[in-house]
Amino acid sequence: MRLSRSRLSLIALAALLAGCSTPTDEAAAPAADVPSAAVDSTLAGELPDTIKSSKQISLGALWETPPVISVTTTDTSTPVGIAPDLAAAIAPVLGVKVVWKNMQWPAQLPGVQSGSVDALWGQVSATEEREKSVVDLVPFYKSTMALLMLSDKTSGVTGLAGMCGKKVGLPVGSIQSDTVKKVSAASCASNPIQLAEYSGATAAISAVKAGTVDAWMDSTTSQQAAVKKSGSTFAVVEVPTSEFAAQYTTIAIGKAQPGLTKAVLGAMQKILADGTYDKIMAKYDMTSAAITSSELVANPVSKTAIGEKAAS
């Protein structure tokens, strides 16, 4: 049985996230091309009372990182991609519907901590610091990092060490900046890498195309999607894992909602076990970034218990 699209129509454009979401960027989740599942009463019972009452989970992400989450040219009000499909697959397991909000990156972690959204599902990388102090994290894929460059500018570049004296675009406040600075200090001391921050991929990719920056650094999967869309304009240079280890991208949930984390984690484990997760990853040519059942745990980097914060 497929999830009915009529049950997942766009909700009214109201209660936009002040200072966080962009205009008209709130939508009910699109139906995924995957089988629905009966409600798991045990997992649904873990949900916070507010979600049980509303039967709705609000999710935030920046809709600019295909194939994880983006929009189509014919419908910019409904997100599509891996994250929306996975969310649509776990929704019937928990007996809820999903509402998406388009949120710029700098506002995402403060937004989920304040309760503006129930969870973030798109761009949050797993780090020990985040797991111990800010949010509980549930991984949904794992990818290396890569540089997106103009096709005719990649000669001699095999990683960050080849970017000495060049300007690299990075997400605002991202964990990537520390890594780039370390590589620059070690390999480019006399001609350091210059950094430029962007709130989203669209502006950064436009900057690469215009020559304002020499490269945009993001997950390899997102960069490959950009190349596929642009044709021969861009090329991808994968950053070696010796410079930047592969990272989990996660579902981020505030520490104050441990029941929601347990419910989402359990639902993800259920759709991984029944093959739905693998079908969705294959649909987007992301099989190589799929995680295993042993990796699908809360807070995979630090192993911090759900809802707990490390002592300061």
N, C-alpha and C positions, 0 to 999 in steps of 0.2 A: 504494500500500500504506500502510495506517495503522500507526502504532507500536502494538504490542500492549500493552494495559493489564496483562496478566498478567506482563509483563517488568518493569513499573514499579510493583509493589505496594509497600505501606509496609514499611520495614525495622523491625526490633525497636527499641524505645525504649531505646537504650543509649548510653553514652559521651556524654551530654549535655554541651554546652559549659559548663564551670564558670564561673559568674558572668556568662555572656553570653547563653545561650539560656533560654527559658522552659520550664517543665515540659511534657513530651510533645510538644515542637515539633521533631521530626526526622522527615523523611519522604523516601521516594524520590519522584522527580519524576512528576507525572501525565502521561499521554499527551496530546500536543497533536493537534488535529484537522488535521494537516498530513502531507504525504507523507514517508516516511522516505527516507534516502539511503544509498548504499553507503559503507563506510568509506574515507576518503581516507588512504591509507597515508603520504603525505608529511606531512600535518598531524598524523596520529596519532603519527608518528615524532618530532615535536617535544615530545610530552608528557614530563614528568618521569618517571623510572623508577618512582617510587612509584605514580603514577597508571597507568602501563602495567601494573604488576603487579596492582594492585587492580581495574583497569578501572572506576574510580569517581572522580568529582569531587564534592567537597563544596562547597556554595554557601550563603552566609549572606545573610540579609536580614530586615527587620522585616516581618512579614506583615500590615501594616495600611494599605497604600497602594494601594487599587484605583484604576485597573484594572491597575497594574503588578504588584502581588503582594498577595494577601489570602487569606482563607478563606471558605468558605460556612457558612451556619448549620447545615447538615446534616453537615459534615465539617470540623472545625477543625484536623485533624491533617495536612491535605494542602494546600499552597499552590496557588492558581490565579491566572491572569492572564498578562500579557504576558511577564514574566520567566520563569515556569515553562514557558510554551509555547515561547519562543525557546530555552531551555536544552534542552527535550525535542527540539527540531528539530536542534540541533547535536550532541546526544549520539551519534546513529548515525553522523554524519560522522567523529567521533573514536573510535568504537568503545567508548564508555563508557556507564555509567549515571550519573545525577545523584542526589545525596542533599542535601536541603535542611535547614538549621537556622534556626530562628526566633531572631533576635538583636536585642537592643535596640541602638539607634543608637550610644550612646557606646562600646560594646564592639566595634563592627564593624571599624574600621581597626586597632586593636591586635590583634584576632583574626586578621585575614588576615596581618598582619605576623609574628605568632608561629606561624602554621601551623595554628591551630585549625580554619580552613576554607581551602580552596584559593583561593576567590574570593568576592567580594561581588557580588550582582546584584539591585539594587533601589533603593537610596537615595543612592548616592555621586555627587555632582555633580563635574564636571570643574573643577579649578582649577589654575593654574600651579604653586602651591606643592606640591600633592599629587603632580602629575606629576613634578616635579623631585626630590622627596625621599622620598616615602612609598610610592607604588604606581604601577604602570602602569595606564592607564585605556583602556578600549575603549567608545566611546559606543554606546548602543542606542536612544535617542530624545532629542529636544530640545523643551523647553517653557519658556514664560514662567512667572512666579510670580503667585499670586493670593491674595487675602484671602477667607477663608470667614467670613461674618457672618450673624447673624440677619436674615431678610428685611426686617424693619421697622426695621433699624438702619443701612441703607446710604445713606440720603439724604445727598447732598452729598459722599459719599466716592467719589473716582475714582482713588485710589491711596494710597500711604503718606503723602503730604503732607496728606491729609484725616484722618489718625489722630492729630493733635496732642492730647495729654492722654489718649489712650485706651491701653488695654493690648492688646498684640499677642503672641500665642503663637508660639513658634519651636521647632524641634528643638534639643535640647541640643547645644551646640558646633557649630552650623551656620554656614555661610558667610553665611546671610541676616542674622545679627545685625549684622555690620559695616555692611551696606547700610542697614538700618533706622536704625542710629545716625547714619549720615551724613545721611540724609534728615531725621531728626529735628533734627540740629544746624543744617541749612540752612533748614528750613521751620518748625520748631516750637521755636525756641530758648527762648521764654518759657513754653512749655507742652509739654515733650518727650513723645515717645512712650515708654510704659512697656513693658518687655519681660518676658515670662514664658517659661521654658523647659520643654519637655515631652519625655519620652523616646520618645513615640509619638503617632500621629495620633488614636487612639481616645480617650485621656485629654484631648487638646487639644480635640477636637470636642465632647466632653461638657462641657468648661469653657465653650466658646462658647455651647452650648445653655443652660447654667445661669447665664450672665451673669458668670462669674468672670473671663473675658477678653472683649474686644470683637471679636477676630478671631484666626484661625489662619492663618499664612502657610505655603503649601506650593506645589507645582507646580500649575499651572492644571488639568492633566489630572486630578490626584487630587481637587482641589476640585470639579470638575464631577461626578466620580463620587459624591462625598459628597452633592451636591445631588440627583442622580438617585435616590439611595437614600432621602433624607430627605423628598422631596416639596417642599412649600413652606416648610419650616422655615428653610432656609438660602438664601443667595444668594452669588454669586461676584463679587468685584470684582477684575478683572485689573490687576495692577500694571504701569504703562506701562514700556516698555523703556528709557525715559529715566531711570527710577529703578532698574530692575533688568533687565539684559539677559537674553535667553533663555539657558538653561543646558543643557548636555549632561548627561544622566544616564547613568551608565556601569557597566561591569563592571570591578571593581577587583581587581587581582592583584598580589601582592607582587613587589618588584623581584628577589627571589632566585629567581623562577621565570619567567625570560624565555621558556622554551620553551612554557609553558602559555599565556602571553599570545599568542605567535605562533600557537599552535594554535587558541585561541578566536577570535582576530581572523580567521584564515583561514576558519574554519568559518562565522563570521558573514558574511563576504564571500560565501561560497558560497551561503548560504541567501538572501542579498539578491539575488544574481545570478539565482537560479532562481525567484524570485517568492514563496518561502515567507515571507520577512520581511514583505513587503507584505500578504500574506493575514492574517498574525497581527495586524498593526497595524489592518487594516480590521475584523477580527473584534471588536476592542474600541473601534471608532470613534476610533482614534488616528492616522488617516492624516495629519492636519495636523501631527503631532509626529514623523512618520517622518523618518529621516535618509537622505541620498543616498550613493551609492557613494564620492563624493569626500570625504564627511564621515566615513566609516567607516575611520578610521585610529587607530593607537595614539597616545595622549597628544595629543588634538586641539588643546588650548590652547597648550601650550608647544612641541610637536613634539619633545620629548625622546625620544631613542632608547630602545627597549625595554631594560629592565634597567639603564639608566644613571641615575646621580644627579648633579645639578648640584653643582659645587664650592661649598662653604660659604664 
